Amino acid sequence: MAILLRDLYKETKSTYGLDLIAGEEGLDHLMNWVYISEDPGTLEFLHGGELIITTGVLCGNEYWLYNFIKGLIEHKTCGLIINIGGHLNRSDISDRIRMLCDRKHYPLFLMPWETRIFDITHDYYNRIFDDTQTSQAISTALSRVILHPNDKALMEISLPVLYEHGFQADAQYHLVYISDLRDTASMKPTAAQTNTSIQQSEHSTISSGYANTAGSFLQNLLTRLVRIYNLPYTFVNGTNYTLLICPARSNERLEQELSRLLYYMGESAGTAFLHIGISSPSKDLIGLSQAFLQGQCAVLMAQKKNSSLFFFDDMGFYKLLLSVNDTDVLREYVNDTLGSIITYDEQHHTNYLETLSQYLLCDGSIQKIAGALFCHRNTVNYRVRILREDLHLALDDPSTRFELMTAFQVRSYLDLFS
């Protein structure tokens, strides 16, 4: 994981005599490593996110230092600590350098020569290691609870880890499913997934570390935003999605928080490829397995409706269908109810199924059906007669209409989630 530079500075500035002299707006950068560099030739070895420490031993003039810092910015390091008093002094930091750091939101710190570089690097390495170990332990434990809630051996290992870090057995939690829609196939629930057990597959694997995909970018950005705004979200990162787990709260508050995250993510990188699905509150900690499936389904509904956010609570009739573990039963119901019409359309190259759907949606109004289908009223009357007489549908019977409407809803559900 990574540590927010602002938190690190606040916690250690007195210990090491750190003085922030420029780039304050960049304190919300994430630090993932500490790197000592004296030579611009080593910058190619940087990956981004490092906090750089230098004594300036090779610095010959202001021009050298300016270009050294410019190179650090270009390589996306998170900030620079200059160990002054030996090879560089405070007076060597020109206004031009300060302006560069302010303009690029690049934190520039000064540290007195008396501070031992070994001490600060050793401390920061330990902080990074502890943060990473804690994050991975929690993420792994949550992954097991989500994917294998019925595995007693795994629960005996995982639940104590979560309890140790503030999770409660009987507390309710929301699961927020954030998907990278550049690979939507990876997020679809498989037929083997049920409301009580989610089977691990190549399409539903959760990993505790960074994925070498857009998922890692999302988690970096989300981690930064969540820590900036002090939101109580815990991350679980997947190959093409990120999960956020948080204590249950109102849908209004969740929507406000997530909309805020989406807004700032859009400012940074655009969110056209993102959809977010929010589960109902889980019954308890183990209930996160069901919340995971709900989050997946809500994401697919968000995609269908071209919406950034979608709550599982708003899925209506689909919530009832999700409780049916055997989807073959649903398919049989559709076939028993609509099969004869589908077969008729296939044999006669017609589309009476759509006419029937609009008949039900328009409550039998010929005028409304004609408008929806962009055809003449006489055409609609003819098709309705075929439905009644040739296909033997008792369209005036409320029970028949209910069964037909239910079949259309089930068919839509199967098309979306199968």
C-alpha positions in Angstrom: 0.0 0.0 0.0 1.1 3.6 0.4 1.1 6.4 3.0 -0.3 9.8 2.6 2.6 12.3 2.6 0.6 14.8 4.6 0.2 12.3 7.5 3.8 11.3 7.3 4.9 14.9 7.5 2.6 15.7 10.4 3.8 12.7 12.4 7.5 13.0 11.9 8.4 16.7 11.2 9.3 17.4 14.8 11.3 14.2 15.1 13.5 14.9 12.1 13.3 18.7 11.9 11.5 18.7 8.6 10.6 22.1 7.1 8.2 22.3 4.2 9.3 25.2 2.1 7.4 24.7 -1.2 4.8 22.5 -2.9 2.3 22.3 0.0 -0.6 21.5 -2.3 1.2 18.2 -3.1 1.0 16.9 0.4 -1.9 14.7 -0.7 0.5 12.6 -2.7 1.0 8.9 -1.7 4.4 7.7 -0.7 5.2 4.1 -1.4 9.0 4.0 -0.9 12.0 6.1 0.2 14.9 6.5 -2.2 18.3 8.2 -1.6 19.5 9.8 -4.8 22.5 12.0 -5.6 22.8 11.4 -9.3 20.3 12.3 -12.0 21.5 9.3 -13.9 19.6 7.0 -11.4 16.2 8.5 -12.0 15.5 5.9 -14.7 15.3 3.3 -11.9 12.3 5.1 -10.3 8.8 3.7 -10.5 6.9 6.7 -9.2 5.6 7.5 -5.7 9.0 7.5 -4.1 10.0 10.1 -1.5 13.5 11.2 -2.5 16.3 12.2 0.0 19.4 13.9 -1.2 22.4 15.7 0.3 23.3 17.5 -2.9 26.8 16.2 -2.8 27.1 16.4 -6.6 25.3 19.7 -6.9 27.5 22.2 -8.6 25.1 25.1 -9.0 21.5 26.2 -8.9 21.0 25.0 -12.5 22.0 21.5 -11.6 19.6 21.4 -8.6 16.7 22.9 -10.6 17.0 20.2 -13.3 17.5 17.5 -10.8 14.2 18.4 -9.1 12.5 18.8 -12.5 13.6 15.3 -13.4 12.2 14.0 -10.1 8.8 15.6 -10.9 8.8 14.1 -14.4 9.4 10.7 -12.9 6.4 11.2 -10.7 8.1 10.9 -7.3 6.0 12.3 -4.5 8.4 14.7 -2.9 12.0 15.6 -2.1 13.9 16.0 1.2 17.2 18.0 1.0 19.6 17.3 3.8 21.0 20.8 4.3 24.1 21.9 6.2 26.7 19.7 4.5 26.8 20.2 0.8 23.7 22.5 0.4 22.4 25.3 2.5 19.0 27.0 2.7 20.3 29.9 0.7 21.0 27.5 -2.2 17.2 26.9 -2.7 16.4 29.7 -5.2 13.1 31.3 -5.7 13.0 29.7 -9.1 13.2 26.2 -7.5 10.5 27.1 -5.0 8.2 28.4 -7.7 8.8 25.2 -9.7 7.7 23.1 -6.7 4.7 25.3 -6.0 3.6 25.3 -9.6 3.9 21.5 -9.9 2.5 20.8 -6.4 5.7 19.0 -5.5 6.6 19.0 -1.8 10.1 20.2 -1.0 11.4 19.7 2.5 14.6 20.7 4.2 16.2 18.5 6.9 19.0 19.6 9.2 22.4 17.9 8.7 22.2 16.6 12.3 19.4 14.3 11.4 20.8 11.0 10.4 19.6 9.7 7.0 19.7 6.2 8.4 17.2 7.1 11.1 14.6 8.6 8.9 14.9 6.0 6.1 14.7 3.2 8.7 11.6 4.7 10.3 9.9 5.3 6.9 10.7 1.8 5.6 9.2 0.3 8.8 6.0 2.5 8.4 5.6 1.4 4.8 6.2 -2.2 5.7 3.7 -2.1 8.6 1.1 -0.3 6.5 1.5 -2.8 3.7 1.4 -5.8 6.0 -1.7 -4.5 7.7 -3.5 -3.7 4.5 -2.6 -7.0 2.9 -3.7 -9.0 6.0 -7.1 -7.2 6.1 -7.5 -7.5 2.4 -6.7 -11.2 2.4 -9.0 -11.8 5.4 -11.9 -9.9 3.7 -11.3 -11.8 0.4 -11.7 -15.1 2.3 -14.9 -14.0 4.0 -16.3 -12.8 0.7 -15.3 -15.9 -1.4 -15.3 -18.7 1.2 -17.7 -17.9 4.0 -18.6 -21.5 4.6 -14.9 -22.7 4.9 -14.6 -23.0 8.7 -10.8 -23.4 8.6 -10.4 -20.2 6.7 -12.8 -18.3 8.9 -10.9 -19.4 12.0 -7.8 -17.8 10.5 -9.5 -14.7 8.9 -12.1 -13.5 11.3 -9.7 -12.8 14.2 -7.6 -10.6 11.9 -10.6 -8.5 11.1 -11.7 -8.3 14.7 -8.3 -7.1 15.7 -8.6 -4.2 13.2 -12.0 -3.0 14.3 -14.5 -5.2 12.3 -17.4 -6.6 14.3 -19.1 -10.0 13.8 -22.6 -8.7 14.1 -22.1 -5.3 12.4 -23.6 -4.4 9.1 -21.5 -3.4 6.1 -21.9 -2.0 2.7 -19.9 -3.3 -0.2 -19.1 -0.9 -3.0 -18.1 -2.6 -6.3 -16.1 -0.3 -8.6 -15.5 -1.8 -12.0 -13.2 -0.9 -14.9 -15.5 -1.3 -17.8 -12.7 -1.7 -20.3 -13.1 -5.4 -19.4 -16.7 -5.9 -18.4 -16.6 -9.7 -18.9 -14.5 -10.1 -15.7 -17.3 -8.8 -13.5 -20.3 -10.8 -14.6 -21.6 -13.2 -11.9 -21.2 -16.8 -13.1 -24.0 -19.3 -13.1 -22.4 -21.1 -10.2 -22.6 -18.1 -8.0 -25.6 -18.2 -5.6 -27.0 -16.0 -2.9 -25.2 -17.9 -0.2 -21.9 -19.0 -1.7 -19.7 -17.3 -4.3 -17.4 -19.8 -6.1 -14.0 -18.6 -6.9 -13.2 -18.6 -10.6 -11.0 -16.8 -13.1 -13.6 -14.2 -13.4 -14.1 -13.5 -9.7 -10.6 -13.7 -8.2 -9.7 -11.2 -5.6 -6.0 -10.4 -5.0 -4.6 -8.6 -2.0 -1.8 -6.9 -3.8 -1.7 -4.4 -6.6 -2.8 -5.8 -10.0 -0.7 -4.8 -13.0 -3.8 -3.4 -14.7 -6.0 -0.4 -14.6 -7.2 -1.8 -11.2 -3.9 -0.7 -9.6 -4.4 2.8 -11.0 -7.9 3.0 -9.6 -6.8 1.8 -6.2 -3.9 4.3 -6.0 -6.3 7.1 -6.9 -9.0 5.9 -4.6 -6.6 5.3 -1.7 -5.4 8.9 -2.0 -8.9 10.3 -2.1 -10.3 8.1 0.7 -7.4 9.1 3.0 -7.6 12.8 2.1 -11.3 12.9 3.1 -10.9 10.4 6.0 -13.6 8.1 4.7 -13.9 4.7 6.6 -13.4 2.5 3.5 -11.3 -0.6 3.4 -9.9 -1.8 0.1 -10.0 -5.2 -1.5 -8.4 -5.0 -5.0 -9.2 -7.3 -7.9 -7.9 -7.6 -11.4 -10.5 -5.4 -13.0 -12.3 -3.9 -10.1 -11.8 -2.5 -6.6 -14.1 -3.2 -3.6 -14.7 -0.7 -0.8 -16.0 -2.1 2.4 -17.5 0.4 4.9 -19.8 0.4 7.9 -23.5 0.5 7.0 -24.7 4.1 6.4 -27.7 5.7 4.7 -27.9 5.5 0.9 -28.0 9.2 0.8 -24.7 9.5 2.6 -23.1 6.8 0.5 -24.2 8.5 -2.7 -22.8 11.8 -1.5 -19.4 10.3 -0.6 -19.1 8.2 -3.7 -20.2 11.0 -6.0 -17.5 13.2 -4.4 -14.9 10.5 -5.2 -16.2 10.2 -8.7 -16.0 13.9 -9.2 -12.4 14.2 -8.1 -11.4 11.0 -10.0 -12.9 12.6 -13.1 -10.8 15.7 -12.5 -7.7 13.5 -12.3 -8.3 10.9 -15.0 -11.9 10.8 -16.3 -14.5 8.3 -15.2 -16.3 7.4 -18.4 -15.2 3.8 -18.0 -16.4 3.5 -14.4 -19.6 2.2 -13.0 -20.2 1.7 -9.3 -22.6 -0.8 -7.7 -23.6 -0.6 -4.0 -24.9 -3.5 -2.0 -27.6 -3.5 0.6 -26.3 -3.5 4.2 -25.0 -7.0 5.0 -26.7 -8.8 7.8 -23.3 -9.2 9.5 -19.6 -9.6 8.6 -20.1 -13.0 7.0 -22.9 -11.5 4.9 -20.3 -9.7 2.8 -20.4 -12.8 0.5 -23.9 -11.9 -0.4 -23.1 -8.2 -0.6 -20.4 -9.0 -3.2 -22.9 -10.6 -5.5 -25.3 -7.7 -4.9 -22.5 -5.3 -5.8 -21.8 -7.1 -9.1 -25.4 -7.1 -10.1 -25.8 -3.4 -9.2 -22.8 -2.6 -11.4 -24.3 -4.5 -14.3 -27.5 -2.6 -13.8 -25.5 0.7 -13.7 -24.0 -0.3 -17.0 -27.3 -1.1 -18.6 -28.8 2.2 -17.4 -25.6 4.1 -18.3 -25.4 5.4 -14.7 -22.3 6.0 -12.6 -23.9 4.8 -9.4 -26.6 2.2 -8.8 -27.9 0.8 -5.5 -28.9 -2.8 -5.2 -31.8 -1.6 -3.2 -33.2 0.0 -6.3 -33.2 -3.2 -8.4 -36.9 -3.9 -7.6 -38.2 -7.2 -8.9 -34.7 -8.4 -9.8 -33.9 -8.6 -6.0 -36.5 -11.3 -5.7 -35.1 -13.2 -8.7 -31.6 -13.2 -7.2 -32.8 -15.4 -4.4 -33.5 -18.2 -7.0 -30.4 -20.3 -7.0 -31.5 -22.6 -9.9 -31.6 -20.4 -13.0 -32.9 -23.4 -15.0 -36.2 -22.9 -13.1 -36.4 -19.3 -14.4 -35.6 -20.4 -18.0 -38.3 -23.0 -17.8 -40.8 -20.4 -16.6 -39.9 -18.1 -19.5 -40.2 -21.0 -22.0 -43.5 -22.2 -20.6 -45.0 -18.7 -20.7 -43.4 -17.1 -23.8 -42.0 -20.1 -25.7 -44.9 -20.4 -28.1 -44.7 -16.8 -29.1 -40.9 -16.9 -29.6 -41.3 -20.0 -31.7 -44.1 -18.4 -33.8 -41.9 -15.3 -34.4 -39.0 -17.5 -35.5 -41.1 -19.5 -37.9 -43.0 -16.6 -39.4 -40.3 -13.9 -39.2 -42.5 -11.7 -37.1 -42.2 -9.8 -33.9 -45.3 -10.5 -31.9 -43.2 -10.8 -28.7 -42.4 -7.1 -28.8 -46.1 -6.3 -29.5 -47.1 -8.3 -26.5 -44.5 -6.6 -24.3 -45.8 -3.2 -25.4 -49.4 -4.3 -24.9 -48.6 -5.1 -21.2 -46.6 -2.0 -20.7 -49.2 0.2 -22.2 -52.0 -1.5 -20.4 -53.7 -2.5 -23.6 -54.0 1.1 -25.1 -53.9 0.6 -28.9 -52.9 4.3 -29.4 -49.9 4.0 -27.0 -48.8 0.7 -28.4 -48.9 2.2 -32.0 -46.8 5.1 -30.8 -44.2 2.9 -29.0 -43.9 0.6 -32.1 -44.1 3.4 -34.7 -46.9 1.7 -36.6 -50.5 2.2 -37.5 -53.4 1.4 -35.1 -54.8 -1.1 -37.6 -51.5 -3.0 -37.6 -51.6 -3.1 -33.8 -55.2 -4.3 -33.8 -54.3 -7.1 -36.3 -51.3 -8.2 -34.2 -53.4 -8.2 -30.9 -56.0 -10.4 -32.7 -53.3 -12.9 -33.6 -52.1 -12.9 -30.0 -55.6 -13.6 -28.8 -56.9 -16.0 -31.4 -53.9 -17.8 -32.9 -51.7 -17.8 -29.9 -54.5 -18.3 -27.4 -53.6 -15.6 -25.0 -56.3 -14.5 -22.6 -55.2 -10.9 -22.5 -58.2 -9.7 -20.6 -57.4 -12.0 -17.7 -55.4 -10.3 -14.9 -53.7 -13.5 -13.9 -52.6 -14.1 -17.5 -51.2 -10.6 -17.8 -49.4 -10.9 -14.5 -47.7 -14.2 -15.6 -46.8 -12.7 -19.0 -45.3 -9.6 -17.4 -43.4 -11.7 -14.9 -42.0 -13.8 -17.7 -40.7 -10.7 -19.5 -39.1 -9.5 -16.3 -37.4 -12.9 -15.8 -36.3 -12.9 -19.4 -34.7 -9.5 -19.1 -33.0 -10.6 -15.8 -31.5 -13.7 -17.5 -30.3 -11.7 -20.4 -28.6 -9.2 -18.1 -27.0 -11.6 -15.6 -26.5 -14.9 -17.3 
